């Protein structure tokens, strides 16, 4: 079931980009935009014979783009910071925790093609746990893991909302800066080591469009193949962020994150987030 969801997401992303009709040219100067949202949902029960548990969930998201163009040079940077908590029957758990910054510089080679160099950094901010066992087990921490990728390539850019970067010589560093997780060989590092190096190909695609007047859909796809170890096992990171605007300050947000990285888990990871909350555009 999860594999079908992943294949479906990739097909949707591919078809959207192939059929994209974005007519906007890349604008000169700075063109910055983004969203800051705070979503929440709550359930409360009192003498409710059908059953239920009191719950409260809160999710915050910063999703911001910095786009710059001058003459033949472009520089695009995206910042994503997300954090979420849920509280059910006196137990608080983390539901989201992301810090990601992706930046690519391009120098124009032809009308839509640029020589490029990109950098990407990902980590989380607080500890993560496996609650399926007692006592709970720590599965992740700040910089455990953290990922740093960079390399030269070619950027195809139709607009700030439609672009694909191909980087055939990408270095990827995986950091596990925690002794216990390092000793267990977590996230693909050799047991006792804090760093894993990979060299491979990265493809990063971005497409954002309006489904209708007040509904925007953002698609972010990252693919990576490690030449040095099982290049057939392609890492996949697909994010879909949909914002349904009610008015200037209120919106409904829906997000999907599909991951596959056999060094972290030999299965597909899926996360869905939906909520109604406050939204500010800049």
C-alpha positions as CSV (number, residue, x, y, z in Angstrom):
1,X,0.0,0.0,0.0
2,X,2.8,2.4,0.9
3,X,4.7,1.6,-2.3
4,X,1.6,2.4,-4.4
5,X,1.3,5.7,-2.6
6,X,4.9,6.5,-3.4
7,X,4.6,5.6,-7.0
8,X,1.4,7.5,-7.3
9,X,3.0,10.6,-5.8
10,X,6.0,10.4,-8.2
11,X,3.7,10.0,-11.2
12,X,1.6,12.9,-10.1
13,X,4.7,15.1,-9.7
14,X,6.1,14.1,-13.1
15,X,2.8,14.6,-14.9
16,X,2.3,18.0,-13.3
17,X,5.8,19.2,-14.4
18,X,5.4,17.7,-18.0
19,X,2.1,19.5,-18.4
20,X,3.0,22.7,-16.6
21,X,1.8,25.8,-18.3
22,X,3.7,28.4,-16.2
23,X,4.2,31.3,-18.5
24,X,6.0,33.6,-16.0
25,X,9.6,34.6,-16.8
26,X,12.2,34.9,-14.0
27,X,12.0,38.4,-12.6
28,X,15.0,40.7,-12.0
29,X,16.0,41.5,-8.4
30,X,14.7,39.9,-5.2
31,X,11.4,38.1,-5.3
32,X,10.8,36.7,-1.8
33,X,7.6,35.0,-0.6
34,X,6.4,32.5,1.9
35,X,4.0,31.4,4.6
36,X,4.1,31.2,8.4
37,X,1.2,29.1,9.7
38,X,0.0,27.8,13.1
39,X,-2.4,24.9,12.9
40,X,-4.3,23.2,15.7
41,X,-7.0,20.6,16.3
42,X,-8.7,19.6,19.6
43,X,-11.1,16.9,20.8
44,X,-12.8,16.8,24.2
45,X,-15.2,14.2,25.6
46,X,-17.4,14.2,28.7
47,X,-19.8,11.3,29.4
48,X,-19.5,10.2,25.8
49,X,-20.5,6.5,25.8
50,X,-19.1,5.9,22.3
51,X,-15.6,6.4,23.7
52,X,-12.8,8.8,22.9
53,X,-9.7,10.5,24.2
54,X,-9.2,14.1,25.0
55,X,-6.5,15.5,22.6
56,X,-4.8,18.7,21.6
57,X,-2.4,19.1,18.7
58,X,-0.4,22.1,17.6
59,X,1.8,22.5,14.5
60,X,3.9,25.4,13.3
61,X,5.4,25.9,9.9
62,X,7.7,28.4,8.3
63,X,8.0,27.9,4.5
64,X,9.9,30.8,2.9
65,X,11.5,31.4,-0.5
66,X,14.4,33.8,-1.3
67,X,14.8,34.2,-5.1
68,X,17.2,36.5,-6.8
69,X,18.1,37.3,-10.4
70,X,20.6,39.7,-11.9
71,X,21.6,39.6,-15.5
72,X,22.6,35.9,-16.1
73,X,22.8,35.0,-12.5
74,X,20.1,33.4,-10.3
75,X,20.1,32.3,-6.7
76,X,17.2,30.5,-5.1
77,X,17.0,29.5,-1.4
78,X,14.1,27.8,0.4
79,X,13.8,27.5,4.2
80,X,11.5,25.1,5.9
81,X,11.1,25.0,9.7
82,X,8.3,22.8,11.1
83,X,7.5,21.6,14.6
84,X,4.4,19.9,16.0
85,X,3.2,18.4,19.3
86,X,0.2,16.4,20.3
87,X,-1.1,15.9,23.8
88,X,-3.3,12.9,24.5
89,X,-4.2,11.7,28.0
90,X,-1.3,13.4,29.7
91,X,1.2,12.1,27.2
92,X,2.9,14.6,24.9
93,X,4.5,13.4,21.6
94,X,6.2,15.1,18.8
95,X,4.4,15.0,15.5
96,X,6.7,17.1,13.3
97,X,10.3,18.3,13.5
98,X,12.1,19.6,10.5
99,X,14.8,22.2,9.7
100,X,15.8,22.3,6.1
101,X,17.5,24.8,3.9
102,X,18.1,24.3,0.2
103,X,20.1,26.8,-2.0
104,X,21.1,26.7,-5.7
105,X,23.1,29.2,-7.7
106,X,22.9,29.3,-11.4
107,X,24.7,31.1,-14.3
108,X,22.8,31.2,-17.5
109,X,24.0,28.9,-20.3
110,X,20.9,29.3,-22.6
111,X,17.4,30.6,-22.3
112,X,16.2,28.2,-19.6
113,X,19.4,26.4,-18.7
114,X,21.9,27.4,-16.1
115,X,25.3,26.0,-14.9
116,X,24.5,25.4,-11.2
117,X,25.9,24.6,-7.8
118,X,23.6,23.6,-5.0
119,X,23.7,22.9,-1.2
120,X,21.2,21.3,1.0
121,X,21.1,20.8,4.8
122,X,18.5,18.9,6.8
123,X,18.2,18.0,10.5
124,X,15.8,18.2,13.4
125,X,15.6,20.2,16.6
126,X,14.6,17.9,19.4
127,X,14.8,14.3,20.4
128,X,12.7,11.6,18.8
129,X,11.5,8.4,20.5
130,X,10.0,5.0,19.8
131,X,7.0,4.7,22.1
132,X,6.2,1.1,21.1
133,X,8.5,-0.2,23.7
134,X,8.8,0.4,27.5
135,X,10.8,2.3,28.4
136,X,10.8,4.5,25.3
137,X,13.9,4.4,23.1
138,X,15.7,7.5,21.7
139,X,15.7,7.2,17.9
140,X,17.0,10.6,16.8
141,X,18.5,13.9,18.1
142,X,19.7,17.2,16.9
143,X,22.5,16.4,14.4
144,X,21.6,12.7,14.7
145,X,21.0,12.5,11.9
146,X,21.9,15.6,9.9
147,X,22.4,15.6,6.1
148,X,24.6,17.9,4.0
149,X,24.5,17.6,0.2
150,X,26.3,19.8,-2.4
151,X,27.6,19.6,-5.9
152,X,27.7,21.1,-9.4
153,X,25.2,20.5,-12.1
154,X,22.7,22.0,-14.5
155,X,19.5,23.9,-13.6
156,X,16.4,24.1,-15.8
157,X,14.3,27.0,-14.6
158,X,11.1,28.3,-16.3
159,X,10.2,30.5,-13.3
160,X,10.5,30.7,-9.5
161,X,7.7,28.2,-9.3
162,X,8.9,25.7,-11.9
163,X,12.5,24.3,-11.9
164,X,14.6,21.2,-11.9
165,X,18.3,20.8,-10.9
166,X,20.4,17.9,-12.1
167,X,23.7,17.3,-10.1
168,X,25.6,14.2,-11.3
169,X,28.5,14.6,-8.9
170,X,26.8,15.3,-5.6
171,X,28.6,14.7,-2.2
172,X,26.3,13.7,0.6
173,X,27.4,13.7,4.3
174,X,25.4,12.0,6.9
175,X,26.2,13.1,10.5
176,X,25.2,11.1,13.6
177,X,26.5,13.1,16.5
178,X,25.3,10.9,19.3
179,X,27.4,8.2,20.8
180,X,24.6,5.7,21.4
181,X,23.1,6.0,17.9
182,X,26.6,6.0,16.4
183,X,27.5,2.8,18.3
184,X,24.3,1.2,16.9
185,X,25.3,2.1,13.3
186,X,22.1,4.2,12.9
187,X,21.3,6.0,9.6
188,X,23.9,4.0,7.7
189,X,27.1,5.1,9.5
190,X,29.6,2.4,10.4
191,X,29.2,1.5,14.1
192,X,31.2,3.9,16.3
193,X,31.6,6.5,13.5
194,X,29.9,9.9,13.3
195,X,30.1,10.4,9.6
196,X,29.1,8.7,6.4
197,X,30.2,9.9,2.9
198,X,28.4,9.3,-0.3
199,X,29.0,10.3,-3.9
200,X,26.2,10.2,-6.4
201,X,23.5,11.9,-8.5
202,X,20.9,14.2,-7.2
203,X,17.8,15.4,-9.0
204,X,15.7,18.1,-7.3
205,X,12.4,19.4,-8.8
206,X,10.0,22.1,-7.6
207,X,6.6,23.0,-8.9
208,X,4.0,25.3,-7.3
209,X,0.7,26.3,-8.9
210,X,-2.8,27.3,-8.0
211,X,-5.4,24.6,-8.2
212,X,-8.0,27.3,-8.0
213,X,-8.3,30.9,-6.8
214,X,-7.7,30.3,-3.1
215,X,-5.9,26.9,-3.2
216,X,-2.2,26.6,-3.9
217,X,-0.2,23.4,-4.2
218,X,3.5,23.1,-3.7
219,X,5.4,20.0,-4.8
220,X,9.0,19.3,-3.9
221,X,10.8,16.1,-5.1
222,X,14.3,15.0,-4.3
223,X,16.0,11.9,-5.7
224,X,19.5,10.6,-4.9
225,X,21.5,7.6,-6.0
226,X,24.8,6.7,-4.3
227,X,27.4,5.5,-6.8
228,X,29.5,4.0,-4.1
229,X,26.9,1.6,-2.5
230,X,23.9,0.1,-4.2
231,X,23.2,2.8,-6.7
232,X,19.9,1.0,-7.6
233,X,18.5,2.0,-4.2
234,X,17.4,5.5,-5.0
235,X,16.6,7.7,-2.0
236,X,13.3,9.6,-2.4
237,X,12.0,12.6,-0.6
238,X,8.6,14.0,-1.8
239,X,6.8,16.8,-0.1
240,X,3.4,18.2,-1.0
241,X,2.1,21.3,0.8
242,X,-1.4,22.6,0.0
243,X,-2.8,25.8,1.4
244,X,-6.5,26.5,1.2
245,X,-7.1,30.1,2.1
246,X,-10.2,31.1,3.9
247,X,-9.3,34.8,4.3
248,X,-6.2,36.9,4.9
249,X,-5.4,35.2,8.2
250,X,-7.2,31.9,8.3
251,X,-6.4,28.8,6.2
252,X,-6.6,25.1,6.1
253,X,-3.2,23.4,5.4
254,X,-2.6,19.8,4.2
255,X,0.8,18.3,3.9
256,X,2.3,14.9,2.8
257,X,5.9,13.8,3.2
258,X,6.9,10.5,1.6
259,X,10.5,9.2,2.3
260,X,12.5,6.3,1.3
261,X,16.1,5.9,2.5
262,X,17.3,2.3,3.0
263,X,20.1,3.6,5.3
264,X,17.5,4.9,7.8
265,X,14.7,2.3,7.3
266,X,14.2,-0.3,4.7
267,X,10.6,0.7,4.2
268,X,8.6,3.7,2.9
269,X,8.0,6.4,5.5
270,X,4.8,8.4,5.3
271,X,3.6,11.5,7.2
272,X,0.3,13.4,6.7
273,X,-0.6,16.7,8.4
274,X,-3.9,18.5,8.2
275,X,-5.2,21.4,10.2
276,X,-7.1,24.7,10.3
277,X,-5.2,27.6,11.7
278,X,-3.7,31.0,11.3
279,X,-1.6,31.9,8.3
280,X,0.5,34.9,7.3
281,X,1.9,35.5,3.9
282,X,5.0,37.6,3.2
